[in-house]
Amino acid sequence: MTKGQFKKGHDPRRNLKGRPRGSQSTAEQVRGWITYLIEKNWPRLEAALDSMSDKEAAFFIAQYLLKHKLPAPMDEVMRLSDSDFERLIRTLEERTKTF
């Protein structure tokens, strides 16, 4: 059993030249593309968010949008317990009602 490794010697599946330069999108290109999609589809996105509960909208934004526009979150947020996360969401919901 090879466990996904190449066989010793010449293996025709092996790419000896490596990945071509520029073959992978950079983080900046991905952020730009996400920004473009958000701007182009803003009315649809806003309507979809409006149809969600505050909790669902906050979760959607935090899970799917912010990670493409902001640096990776620090460990403190990732280590929150479910109850602490729920309390954070409630606090944010209460504060956004004043806007």
Biopython code that builds the backbone (N, CA, C, O; Angstrom):
import numpy as np
from Bio.PDB.StructureBuilder import StructureBuilder

atoms = [
    (1, "MET", "N", (0.848, -1.183, 0.000)),
    (1, "MET", "CA", (0.000, 0.000, 0.000)),
    (1, "MET", "C", (0.891, 1.244, 0.000)),
    (1, "MET", "O", (1.834, 1.331, 0.786)),
    (2, "THR", "N", (0.593, 2.212, -0.886)),
    (2, "THR", "CA", (1.453, 3.390, -1.026)),
    (2, "THR", "C", (0.951, 4.601, -0.268)),
    (2, "THR", "O", (1.677, 5.590, -0.160)),
    (3, "LYS", "N", (-0.258, 4.564, 0.259)),
    (3, "LYS", "CA", (-0.835, 5.683, 1.020)),
    (3, "LYS", "C", (-0.809, 6.996, 0.235)),
    (3, "LYS", "O", (-0.531, 8.054, 0.800)),
    (4, "GLY", "N", (-1.094, 6.928, -1.047)),
    (4, "GLY", "CA", (-1.174, 8.132, -1.863)),
    (4, "GLY", "C", (0.162, 8.677, -2.309)),
    (4, "GLY", "O", (0.211, 9.742, -2.924)),
    (5, "GLN", "N", (1.238, 7.989, -2.023)),
    (5, "GLN", "CA", (2.561, 8.454, -2.416)),
    (5, "GLN", "C", (2.905, 7.913, -3.795)),
    (5, "GLN", "O", (2.348, 6.909, -4.240)),
    (6, "PHE", "N", (3.829, 8.591, -4.464)),
    (6, "PHE", "CA", (4.282, 8.118, -5.764)),
    (6, "PHE", "C", (5.219, 6.930, -5.581)),
    (6, "PHE", "O", (5.875, 6.789, -4.548)),
    (7, "LYS", "N", (5.268, 6.090, -6.591)),
    (7, "LYS", "CA", (6.179, 4.954, -6.559)),
    (7, "LYS", "C", (7.607, 5.465, -6.747)),
    (7, "LYS", "O", (7.826, 6.496, -7.382)),
    (8, "LYS", "N", (8.550, 4.753, -6.202)),
    (8, "LYS", "CA", (9.952, 5.128, -6.381)),
    (8, "LYS", "C", (10.303, 5.008, -7.849)),
    (8, "LYS", "O", (9.774, 4.160, -8.568)),
    (9, "GLY", "N", (11.212, 5.879, -8.281)),
    (9, "GLY", "CA", (11.584, 5.889, -9.690)),
    (9, "GLY", "C", (10.646, 6.783, -10.469)),
    (9, "GLY", "O", (10.063, 7.713, -9.914)),
    (10, "HIS", "N", (10.499, 6.509, -11.742)),
    (10, "HIS", "CA", (9.652, 7.349, -12.603)),
    (10, "HIS", "C", (8.191, 6.924, -12.493)),
    (10, "HIS", "O", (7.857, 5.755, -12.689)),
    (11, "ASP", "N", (7.338, 7.870, -12.183)),
    (11, "ASP", "CA", (5.897, 7.636, -12.134)),
    (11, "ASP", "C", (5.271, 8.626, -13.107)),
    (11, "ASP", "O", (5.431, 9.833, -12.931)),
    (12, "PRO", "N", (4.561, 8.149, -14.131)),
    (12, "PRO", "CA", (4.021, 9.056, -15.154)),
    (12, "PRO", "C", (3.009, 10.067, -14.606)),
    (12, "PRO", "O", (2.745, 11.073, -15.263)),
    (13, "ARG", "N", (2.440, 9.830, -13.428)),
    (13, "ARG", "CA", (1.480, 10.772, -12.856)),
    (13, "ARG", "C", (2.175, 11.966, -12.211)),
    (13, "ARG", "O", (1.533, 12.974, -11.918)),
    (14, "ARG", "N", (3.447, 11.861, -11.995)),
    (14, "ARG", "CA", (4.195, 12.881, -11.277)),
    (14, "ARG", "C", (4.554, 14.045, -12.187)),
    (14, "ARG", "O", (5.064, 13.839, -13.288)),
    (15, "ASN", "N", (4.291, 15.261, -11.738)),
    (15, "ASN", "CA", (4.609, 16.471, -12.491)),
    (15, "ASN", "C", (5.974, 16.967, -12.034)),
    (15, "ASN", "O", (6.092, 17.559, -10.961)),
    (16, "LEU", "N", (6.990, 16.733, -12.828)),
    (16, "LEU", "CA", (8.351, 17.119, -12.446)),
    (16, "LEU", "C", (8.611, 18.611, -12.623)),
    (16, "LEU", "O", (9.563, 19.142, -12.051)),
    (17, "LYS", "N", (7.778, 19.295, -13.406)),
    (17, "LYS", "CA", (7.983, 20.725, -13.656)),
    (17, "LYS", "C", (7.351, 21.604, -12.584)),
    (17, "LYS", "O", (7.654, 22.795, -12.519)),
    (18, "GLY", "N", (6.492, 21.058, -11.752)),
    (18, "GLY", "CA", (5.831, 21.849, -10.716)),
    (18, "GLY", "C", (4.649, 22.625, -11.262)),
    (18, "GLY", "O", (4.335, 22.556, -12.450)),
    (19, "ARG", "N", (4.003, 23.359, -10.383)),
    (19, "ARG", "CA", (2.840, 24.140, -10.780)),
    (19, "ARG", "C", (3.303, 25.360, -11.562)),
    (19, "ARG", "O", (4.268, 26.013, -11.164)),
    (20, "PRO", "N", (2.636, 25.679, -12.670)),
    (20, "PRO", "CA", (3.011, 26.868, -13.443)),
    (20, "PRO", "C", (2.864, 28.145, -12.621)),
    (20, "PRO", "O", (1.968, 28.249, -11.783)),
    (21, "ARG", "N", (3.729, 29.098, -12.859)),
    (21, "ARG", "CA", (3.681, 30.374, -12.162)),
    (21, "ARG", "C", (2.354, 31.075, -12.467)),
    (21, "ARG", "O", (1.913, 31.133, -13.615)),
    (22, "GLY", "N", (1.733, 31.606, -11.414)),
    (22, "GLY", "CA", (0.478, 32.331, -11.580)),
    (22, "GLY", "C", (-0.730, 31.436, -11.768)),
    (22, "GLY", "O", (-1.798, 31.921, -12.139)),
    (23, "SER", "N", (-0.592, 30.151, -11.523)),
    (23, "SER", "CA", (-1.714, 29.244, -11.745)),
    (23, "SER", "C", (-2.725, 29.258, -10.601)),
    (23, "SER", "O", (-3.829, 28.729, -10.730)),
    (24, "GLN", "N", (-2.345, 29.857, -9.499)),
    (24, "GLN", "CA", (-3.228, 29.915, -8.344)),
    (24, "GLN", "C", (-3.619, 31.370, -8.094)),
    (24, "GLN", "O", (-2.782, 32.269, -8.182)),
    (25, "SER", "N", (-4.898, 31.597, -7.781)),
    (25, "SER", "CA", (-5.349, 32.953, -7.486)),
    (25, "SER", "C", (-4.719, 33.436, -6.188)),
    (25, "SER", "O", (-4.568, 32.675, -5.233)),
    (26, "THR", "N", (-4.362, 34.691, -6.171)),
    (26, "THR", "CA", (-3.826, 35.248, -4.940)),
    (26, "THR", "C", (-4.973, 35.667, -4.034)),
    (26, "THR", "O", (-6.108, 35.835, -4.482)),
    (27, "ALA", "N", (-4.669, 35.830, -2.778)),
    (27, "ALA", "CA", (-5.689, 36.257, -1.816)),
    (27, "ALA", "C", (-6.268, 37.604, -2.236)),
    (27, "ALA", "O", (-7.465, 37.840, -2.073)),
    (28, "GLU", "N", (-5.439, 38.479, -2.768)),
    (28, "GLU", "CA", (-5.912, 39.803, -3.191)),
    (28, "GLU", "C", (-6.902, 39.687, -4.345)),
    (28, "GLU", "O", (-7.887, 40.424, -4.392)),
    (29, "GLN", "N", (-6.650, 38.770, -5.273)),
    (29, "GLN", "CA", (-7.582, 38.562, -6.385)),
    (29, "GLN", "C", (-8.919, 38.028, -5.874)),
    (29, "GLN", "O", (-9.978, 38.446, -6.343)),
    (30, "VAL", "N", (-8.870, 37.119, -4.926)),
    (30, "VAL", "CA", (-10.105, 36.557, -4.369)),
    (30, "VAL", "C", (-10.892, 37.637, -3.640)),
    (30, "VAL", "O", (-12.109, 37.730, -3.796)),
    (31, "ARG", "N", (-10.202, 38.459, -2.839)),
    (31, "ARG", "CA", (-10.885, 39.559, -2.143)),
    (31, "ARG", "C", (-11.523, 40.521, -3.143)),
    (31, "ARG", "O", (-12.643, 40.988, -2.936)),
    (32, "GLY", "N", (-10.813, 40.810, -4.214)),
    (32, "GLY", "CA", (-11.353, 41.695, -5.245)),
    (32, "GLY", "C", (-12.585, 41.113, -5.908)),
    (32, "GLY", "O", (-13.555, 41.823, -6.170)),
    (33, "TRP", "N", (-12.542, 39.820, -6.176)),
    (33, "TRP", "CA", (-13.679, 39.152, -6.793)),
    (33, "TRP", "C", (-14.881, 39.146, -5.862)),
    (33, "TRP", "O", (-16.007, 39.388, -6.297)),
    (34, "ILE", "N", (-14.647, 38.869, -4.578)),
    (34, "ILE", "CA", (-15.735, 38.885, -3.588)),
    (34, "ILE", "C", (-16.334, 40.291, -3.504)),
    (34, "ILE", "O", (-17.554, 40.447, -3.468)),
    (35, "THR", "N", (-15.481, 41.303, -3.472)),
    (35, "THR", "CA", (-15.958, 42.686, -3.427)),
    (35, "THR", "C", (-16.813, 42.998, -4.644)),
    (35, "THR", "O", (-17.874, 43.609, -4.524)),
    (36, "TYR", "N", (-16.349, 42.577, -5.820)),
    (36, "TYR", "CA", (-17.103, 42.788, -7.052)),
    (36, "TYR", "C", (-18.476, 42.125, -6.980)),
    (36, "TYR", "O", (-19.487, 42.738, -7.325)),
    (37, "LEU", "N", (-18.508, 40.861, -6.528)),
    (37, "LEU", "CA", (-19.781, 40.146, -6.429)),
    (37, "LEU", "C", (-20.734, 40.820, -5.459)),
    (37, "LEU", "O", (-21.929, 40.933, -5.730)),
    (38, "ILE", "N", (-20.210, 41.264, -4.340)),
    (38, "ILE", "CA", (-21.053, 41.931, -3.342)),
    (38, "ILE", "C", (-21.615, 43.225, -3.911)),
    (38, "ILE", "O", (-22.807, 43.501, -3.774)),
    (39, "GLU", "N", (-20.755, 44.024, -4.554)),
    (39, "GLU", "CA", (-21.210, 45.299, -5.117)),
    (39, "GLU", "C", (-22.222, 45.083, -6.240)),
    (39, "GLU", "O", (-23.222, 45.797, -6.316)),
    (40, "LYS", "N", (-21.971, 44.108, -7.108)),
    (40, "LYS", "CA", (-22.869, 43.839, -8.234)),
    (40, "LYS", "C", (-24.223, 43.324, -7.759)),
    (40, "LYS", "O", (-25.256, 43.658, -8.339)),
    (41, "ASN", "N", (-24.219, 42.520, -6.713)),
    (41, "ASN", "CA", (-25.452, 41.881, -6.239)),
    (41, "ASN", "C", (-25.973, 42.499, -4.952)),
    (41, "ASN", "O", (-26.712, 41.853, -4.209)),
    (42, "TRP", "N", (-25.600, 43.735, -4.683)),
    (42, "TRP", "CA", (-25.977, 44.370, -3.419)),
    (42, "TRP", "C", (-27.476, 44.358, -3.159)),
    (42, "TRP", "O", (-27.889, 44.008, -2.053)),
    (43, "PRO", "N", (-28.317, 44.728, -4.139)),
    (43, "PRO", "CA", (-29.769, 44.703, -3.863)),
    (43, "PRO", "C", (-30.278, 43.302, -3.512)),
    (43, "PRO", "O", (-31.098, 43.150, -2.607)),
    (44, "ARG", "N", (-29.802, 42.297, -4.213)),
    (44, "ARG", "CA", (-30.222, 40.918, -3.923)),
    (44, "ARG", "C", (-29.725, 40.472, -2.558)),
    (44, "ARG", "O", (-30.452, 39.829, -1.801)),
    (45, "LEU", "N", (-28.485, 40.817, -2.251)),
    (45, "LEU", "CA", (-27.914, 40.443, -0.958)),
    (45, "LEU", "C", (-28.662, 41.133, 0.173)),
    (45, "LEU", "O", (-28.964, 40.516, 1.195)),
    (46, "GLU", "N", (-28.955, 42.400, -0.012)),
    (46, "GLU", "CA", (-29.689, 43.147, 1.010)),
    (46, "GLU", "C", (-31.086, 42.576, 1.220)),
    (46, "GLU", "O", (-31.547, 42.469, 2.357)),
    (47, "ALA", "N", (-31.763, 42.208, 0.134)),
    (47, "ALA", "CA", (-33.098, 41.608, 0.246)),
    (47, "ALA", "C", (-33.021, 40.260, 0.963)),
    (47, "ALA", "O", (-33.879, 39.942, 1.787)),
    (48, "ALA", "N", (-31.995, 39.472, 0.650)),
    (48, "ALA", "CA", (-31.838, 38.174, 1.308)),
    (48, "ALA", "C", (-31.562, 38.355, 2.794)),
    (48, "ALA", "O", (-32.117, 37.633, 3.622)),
    (49, "LEU", "N", (-30.715, 39.307, 3.133)),
    (49, "LEU", "CA", (-30.420, 39.568, 4.538)),
    (49, "LEU", "C", (-31.652, 40.087, 5.273)),
    (49, "LEU", "O", (-31.883, 39.736, 6.430)),
    (50, "ASP", "N", (-32.434, 40.917, 4.605)),
    (50, "ASP", "CA", (-33.654, 41.444, 5.220)),
    (50, "ASP", "C", (-34.667, 40.335, 5.519)),
    (50, "ASP", "O", (-35.452, 40.440, 6.461)),
    (51, "SER", "N", (-34.642, 39.281, 4.713)),
    (51, "SER", "CA", (-35.596, 38.190, 4.931)),
    (51, "SER", "C", (-35.148, 37.245, 6.051)),
    (51, "SER", "O", (-35.915, 36.383, 6.480)),
    (52, "MET", "N", (-33.912, 37.405, 6.520)),
    (52, "MET", "CA", (-33.394, 36.552, 7.591)),
    (52, "MET", "C", (-33.660, 37.190, 8.947)),
    (52, "MET", "O", (-33.850, 38.401, 9.057)),
    (53, "SER", "N", (-33.669, 36.353, 9.972)),
    (53, "SER", "CA", (-33.737, 36.896, 11.331)),
    (53, "SER", "C", (-32.403, 37.581, 11.625)),
    (53, "SER", "O", (-31.418, 37.353, 10.923)),
    (54, "ASP", "N", (-32.374, 38.413, 12.655)),
    (54, "ASP", "CA", (-31.132, 39.102, 13.010)),
    (54, "ASP", "C", (-30.006, 38.105, 13.285)),
    (54, "ASP", "O", (-28.862, 38.314, 12.883)),
    (55, "LYS", "N", (-30.348, 37.037, 13.966)),
    (55, "LYS", "CA", (-29.351, 36.024, 14.314)),
    (55, "LYS", "C", (-28.810, 35.339, 13.051)),
    (55, "LYS", "O", (-27.602, 35.145, 12.914)),
    (56, "GLU", "N", (-29.708, 34.979, 12.137)),
    (56, "GLU", "CA", (-29.277, 34.340, 10.891)),
    (56, "GLU", "C", (-28.412, 35.273, 10.058)),
    (56, "GLU", "O", (-27.404, 34.851, 9.491)),
    (57, "ALA", "N", (-28.802, 36.538, 9.984)),
    (57, "ALA", "CA", (-28.039, 37.511, 9.202)),
    (57, "ALA", "C", (-26.656, 37.718, 9.800)),
    (57, "ALA", "O", (-25.665, 37.762, 9.070)),
    (58, "ALA", "N", (-26.578, 37.847, 11.121)),
    (58, "ALA", "CA", (-25.274, 38.030, 11.778)),
    (58, "ALA", "C", (-24.397, 36.810, 11.539)),
    (58, "ALA", "O", (-23.206, 36.951, 11.265)),
    (59, "PHE", "N", (-24.965, 35.623, 11.637)),
    (59, "PHE", "CA", (-24.205, 34.400, 11.402)),
    (59, "PHE", "C", (-23.707, 34.352, 9.964)),
    (59, "PHE", "O", (-22.543, 34.031, 9.726)),
    (60, "PHE", "N", (-24.576, 34.667, 8.999)),
    (60, "PHE", "CA", (-24.194, 34.651, 7.585)),
    (60, "PHE", "C", (-23.047, 35.610, 7.322)),
    (60, "PHE", "O", (-22.065, 35.251, 6.671)),
    (61, "ILE", "N", (-23.172, 36.825, 7.828)),
    (61, "ILE", "CA", (-22.129, 37.823, 7.611)),
    (61, "ILE", "C", (-20.817, 37.370, 8.242)),
    (61, "ILE", "O", (-19.762, 37.447, 7.611)),
    (62, "ALA", "N", (-20.880, 36.900, 9.483)),
    (62, "ALA", "CA", (-19.663, 36.492, 10.186)),
    (62, "ALA", "C", (-19.021, 35.264, 9.541)),
    (62, "ALA", "O", (-17.798, 35.201, 9.422)),
    (63, "GLN", "N", (-19.820, 34.303, 9.129)),
    (63, "GLN", "CA", (-19.273, 33.056, 8.603)),
    (63, "GLN", "C", (-18.841, 33.138, 7.154)),
    (63, "GLN", "O", (-17.850, 32.517, 6.771)),
    (64, "TYR", "N", (-19.566, 33.892, 6.342)),
    (64, "TYR", "CA", (-19.337, 33.805, 4.907)),
    (64, "TYR", "C", (-18.783, 35.061, 4.249)),
    (64, "TYR", "O", (-18.165, 34.964, 3.190)),
    (65, "LEU", "N", (-18.980, 36.218, 4.828)),
    (65, "LEU", "CA", (-18.529, 37.429, 4.157)),
    (65, "LEU", "C", (-17.288, 38.045, 4.786)),
    (65, "LEU", "O", (-16.329, 38.373, 4.087)),
    (66, "LEU", "N", (-17.306, 38.200, 6.090)),
    (66, "LEU", "CA", (-16.206, 38.910, 6.746)),
    (66, "LEU", "C", (-14.862, 38.233, 6.568)),
    (66, "LEU", "O", (-13.836, 38.911, 6.508)),
    (67, "LYS", "N", (-14.846, 36.917, 6.483)),
    (67, "LYS", "CA", (-13.561, 36.233, 6.363)),
    (67, "LYS", "C", (-12.854, 36.555, 5.049)),
    (67, "LYS", "O", (-11.648, 36.337, 4.928)),
    (68, "HIS", "N", (-13.590, 37.071, 4.066)),
    (68, "HIS", "CA", (-12.975, 37.439, 2.793)),
    (68, "HIS", "C", (-12.517, 38.897, 2.763)),
    (68, "HIS", "O", (-11.742, 39.290, 1.890)),
    (69, "LYS", "N", (-12.990, 39.689, 3.706)),
    (69, "LYS", "CA", (-12.647, 41.105, 3.722)),
    (69, "LYS", "C", (-11.742, 41.493, 4.880)),
    (69, "LYS", "O", (-11.076, 42.527, 4.820)),
    (70, "LEU", "N", (-11.706, 40.692, 5.922)),
    (70, "LEU", "CA", (-10.910, 41.009, 7.104)),
    (70, "LEU", "C", (-9.830, 39.956, 7.300)),
    (70, "LEU", "O", (-9.945, 38.840, 6.794)),
    (71, "PRO", "N", (-8.784, 40.310, 8.031)),
    (71, "PRO", "CA", (-7.786, 39.286, 8.351)),
    (71, "PRO", "C", (-8.423, 38.152, 9.143)),
    (71, "PRO", "O", (-9.484, 38.322, 9.744)),
    (72, "ALA", "N", (-7.776, 37.009, 9.138)),
    (72, "ALA", "CA", (-8.295, 35.857, 9.870)),
    (72, "ALA", "C", (-8.504, 36.228, 11.332)),
    (72, "ALA", "O", (-7.672, 36.915, 11.925)),
    (73, "PRO", "N", (-9.609, 35.778, 11.915)),
    (73, "PRO", "CA", (-9.882, 36.134, 13.310)),
    (73, "PRO", "C", (-8.845, 35.535, 14.252)),
    (73, "PRO", "O", (-8.264, 34.482, 13.988)),
    (74, "MET", "N", (-8.638, 36.226, 15.331)),
    (74, "MET", "CA", (-7.717, 35.733, 16.340)),
    (74, "MET", "C", (-8.373, 34.571, 17.088)),
    (74, "MET", "O", (-9.587, 34.383, 17.007)),
    (75, "ASP", "N", (-7.600, 33.822, 17.788)),
    (75, "ASP", "CA", (-8.080, 32.626, 18.469)),
    (75, "ASP", "C", (-9.164, 32.905, 19.501)),
    (75, "ASP", "O", (-9.968, 32.015, 19.780)),
    (76, "GLU", "N", (-9.221, 34.095, 20.077)),
    (76, "GLU", "CA", (-10.210, 34.376, 21.124)),
    (76, "GLU", "C", (-11.631, 34.147, 20.625)),
    (76, "GLU", "O", (-12.451, 33.579, 21.347)),
    (77, "VAL", "N", (-11.933, 34.572, 19.419)),
    (77, "VAL", "CA", (-13.279, 34.404, 18.877)),
    (77, "VAL", "C", (-13.549, 32.927, 18.601)),
    (77, "VAL", "O", (-14.644, 32.428, 18.862)),
    (78, "MET", "N", (-12.563, 32.247, 18.083)),
    (78, "MET", "CA", (-12.741, 30.838, 17.750)),
    (78, "MET", "C", (-12.902, 29.972, 19.005)),
    (78, "MET", "O", (-13.479, 28.886, 18.942)),
    (79, "ARG", "N", (-12.397, 30.451, 20.130)),
    (79, "ARG", "CA", (-12.480, 29.673, 21.364)),
    (79, "ARG", "C", (-13.735, 29.963, 22.176)),
    (79, "ARG", "O", (-13.923, 29.375, 23.241)),
    (80, "LEU", "N", (-14.597, 30.855, 21.697)),
    (80, "LEU", "CA", (-15.824, 31.162, 22.435)),
    (80, "LEU", "C", (-16.699, 29.915, 22.540)),
    (80, "LEU", "O", (-16.849, 29.159, 21.581)),
    (81, "SER", "N", (-17.264, 29.723, 23.709)),
    (81, "SER", "CA", (-18.226, 28.633, 23.869)),
    (81, "SER", "C", (-19.520, 29.036, 23.162)),
    (81, "SER", "O", (-19.705, 30.201, 22.808)),
    (82, "ASP", "N", (-20.394, 28.084, 22.964)),
    (82, "ASP", "CA", (-21.675, 28.382, 22.305)),
    (82, "ASP", "C", (-22.456, 29.437, 23.077)),
    (82, "ASP", "O", (-23.055, 30.329, 22.476)),
    (83, "SER", "N", (-22.455, 29.344, 24.400)),
    (83, "SER", "CA", (-23.214, 30.317, 25.194)),
    (83, "SER", "C", (-22.588, 31.708, 25.105)),
    (83, "SER", "O", (-23.309, 32.704, 25.043)),
    (84, "ASP", "N", (-21.250, 31.787, 25.098)),
    (84, "ASP", "CA", (-20.590, 33.086, 24.950)),
    (84, "ASP", "C", (-20.855, 33.677, 23.566)),
    (84, "ASP", "O", (-21.041, 34.886, 23.427)),
    (85, "PHE", "N", (-20.872, 32.817, 22.543)),
    (85, "PHE", "CA", (-21.156, 33.286, 21.191)),
    (85, "PHE", "C", (-22.578, 33.814, 21.097)),
    (85, "PHE", "O", (-22.820, 34.854, 20.483)),
    (86, "GLU", "N", (-23.518, 33.098, 21.705)),
    (86, "GLU", "CA", (-24.917, 33.544, 21.720)),
    (86, "GLU", "C", (-25.034, 34.898, 22.419)),
    (86, "GLU", "O", (-25.757, 35.779, 21.953)),
    (87, "ARG", "N", (-24.325, 35.064, 23.532)),
    (87, "ARG", "CA", (-24.353, 36.335, 24.268)),
    (87, "ARG", "C", (-23.764, 37.459, 23.412)),
    (87, "ARG", "O", (-24.276, 38.579, 23.427)),
    (88, "LEU", "N", (-22.702, 37.173, 22.673)),
    (88, "LEU", "CA", (-22.103, 38.158, 21.770)),
    (88, "LEU", "C", (-23.103, 38.568, 20.701)),
    (88, "LEU", "O", (-23.249, 39.757, 20.415)),
    (89, "ILE", "N", (-23.785, 37.613, 20.116)),
    (89, "ILE", "CA", (-24.789, 37.906, 19.081)),
    (89, "ILE", "C", (-25.907, 38.771, 19.649)),
    (89, "ILE", "O", (-26.317, 39.747, 19.021)),
    (90, "ARG", "N", (-26.408, 38.417, 20.844)),
    (90, "ARG", "CA", (-27.474, 39.218, 21.464)),
    (90, "ARG", "C", (-27.012, 40.650, 21.706)),
    (90, "ARG", "O", (-27.759, 41.598, 21.466)),
    (91, "THR", "N", (-25.784, 40.802, 22.179)),
    (91, "THR", "CA", (-25.243, 42.144, 22.429)),
    (91, "THR", "C", (-25.158, 42.938, 21.134)),
    (91, "THR", "O", (-25.534, 44.109, 21.095)),
    (92, "LEU", "N", (-24.666, 42.305, 20.076)),
    (92, "LEU", "CA", (-24.574, 42.987, 18.783)),
    (92, "LEU", "C", (-25.955, 43.343, 18.243)),
    (92, "LEU", "O", (-26.146, 44.422, 17.682)),
    (93, "GLU", "N", (-26.916, 42.441, 18.411)),
    (93, "GLU", "CA", (-28.279, 42.723, 17.954)),
    (93, "GLU", "C", (-28.862, 43.918, 18.695)),
    (93, "GLU", "O", (-29.508, 44.773, 18.090)),
    (94, "GLU", "N", (-28.633, 43.978, 20.002)),
    (94, "GLU", "CA", (-29.154, 45.087, 20.800)),
    (94, "GLU", "C", (-28.516, 46.407, 20.382)),
    (94, "GLU", "O", (-29.193, 47.433, 20.310)),
    (95, "ARG", "N", (-27.231, 46.380, 20.109)),
    (95, "ARG", "CA", (-26.535, 47.610, 19.712)),
    (95, "ARG", "C", (-26.924, 48.065, 18.341)),
    (95, "ARG", "O", (-26.960, 49.269, 18.088)),
    (96, "THR", "N", (-27.223, 47.135, 17.421)),
    (96, "THR", "CA", (-27.606, 47.537, 16.069)),
    (96, "THR", "C", (-29.024, 48.090, 16.011)),
    (96, "THR", "O", (-29.373, 48.796, 15.065)),
    (97, "LYS", "N", (-29.829, 47.782, 16.994)),
    (97, "LYS", "CA", (-31.198, 48.324, 17.018)),
    (97, "LYS", "C", (-31.200, 49.824, 17.251)),
    (97, "LYS", "O", (-32.171, 50.502, 16.914)),
    (98, "THR", "N", (-30.128, 50.349, 17.821)),
    (98, "THR", "CA", (-30.068, 51.782, 18.084)),
    (98, "THR", "C", (-29.663, 52.590, 16.875)),
    (98, "THR", "O", (-29.773, 53.816, 16.885)),
    (99, "PHE", "N", (-29.189, 51.916, 15.817)),
    (99, "PHE", "CA", (-28.771, 52.629, 14.613)),
    (99, "PHE", "C", (-29.948, 52.964, 13.790)),
    (99, "PHE", "O", (-29.807, 53.570, 12.728)),
]
sb = StructureBuilder()
sb.init_structure("model")
sb.init_model(0)
sb.init_chain("A")
sb.init_seg("    ")
for serial, (resi, resn, name, xyz) in enumerate(atoms, 1):
    if name == "N":
        sb.init_residue(resn, " ", resi, " ")
    sb.init_atom(name, np.array(xyz, "f"), 0.0, 1.0, " ", f" {name:<3s}", serial, name[0])
structure = sb.get_structure()
